[in-house]
Amino acid sequence: MDRTYLPVLLLVGFVIANAAIIIGLSAWTLRPRPTPEKQMPYESGIPPLGDARERFSVKFYMVAMLFIVFDIETVFMIPWSAYYRQLSCSIPLTVAGICPPAQVSFFGLNEMLVFMVILVVGFAYVWKKGALQWD
């Protein structure tokens, strides 16, 4: 076996052994004392209200999906901001990580502006369609 995989295999073995020991200790030391209060579902410290299979409006799901879509798209700004300096220099950066003043370009900024315009157009479309209205 290749020695480069040995640390990974040791880590996986340690994790599996640790999980087995913790589960075994909790099963060995557990004294089950069920009470009606312990058997009730927990909902943020308040008694459960209604049925778990309650119907929700489609608008709720639309807003949730739109939030996820726009949230994921804004996460794409993090790698852009990490590489902005490299994207805005037409030559490789110097050893100190500085771009010479004559080589500065707006490629990185232009790419993010295009991305933001696409986001705003999508947001305007969703707003115009009324997907954000709760009425």
Secondary structure as the mmCIF struct_conf table of DSSP 4:
data_model
#
loop_
_struct_conf.conf_type_id
_struct_conf.id
_struct_conf.beg_label_comp_id
_struct_conf.beg_label_asym_id
_struct_conf.beg_label_seq_id
_struct_conf.end_label_comp_id
_struct_conf.end_label_asym_id
_struct_conf.end_label_seq_id
HELX_RH_3T_P HELX_RH_3T_P1 ARG A 3 TYR A 5
HELX_RH_AL_P HELX_RH_AL_P1 LEU A 6 THR A 29
HELX_RH_AL_P HELX_RH_AL_P2 PRO A 36 GLN A 39
BEND BEND1 MET A 40 MET A 40
HELX_LH_PP_P HELX_LH_PP_P1 PRO A 41 TYR A 42
STRN STRN1 GLU A 43 GLU A 43
TURN_TY1_P TURN_TY1_P1 SER A 44 GLY A 45
STRN STRN2 ILE A 46 ILE A 46
BEND BEND2 GLY A 50 GLY A 50
TURN_TY1_P TURN_TY1_P2 ALA A 52 ARG A 53
HELX_RH_AL_P HELX_RH_AL_P3 VAL A 58 VAL A 75
TURN_TY1_P TURN_TY1_P3 PHE A 76 PHE A 76
HELX_RH_AL_P HELX_RH_AL_P4 MET A 77 ALA A 82
TURN_TY1_P TURN_TY1_P4 TYR A 83 TYR A 83
HELX_RH_AL_P HELX_RH_AL_P5 TYR A 84 LEU A 87
TURN_TY1_P TURN_TY1_P5 SER A 88 SER A 88
STRN STRN3 CYS A 89 CYS A 89
BEND BEND3 SER A 90 ILE A 91
TURN_TY1_P TURN_TY1_P6 VAL A 95 ALA A 96
BEND BEND4 GLY A 97 GLY A 97
HELX_RH_3T_P HELX_RH_3T_P2 PRO A 101 GLN A 103
STRN STRN4 VAL A 104 VAL A 104
BEND BEND5 PHE A 106 PHE A 106
HELX_RH_AL_P HELX_RH_AL_P6 PHE A 107 LYS A 129
TURN_TY1_P TURN_TY1_P7 GLY A 130 LEU A 132
#
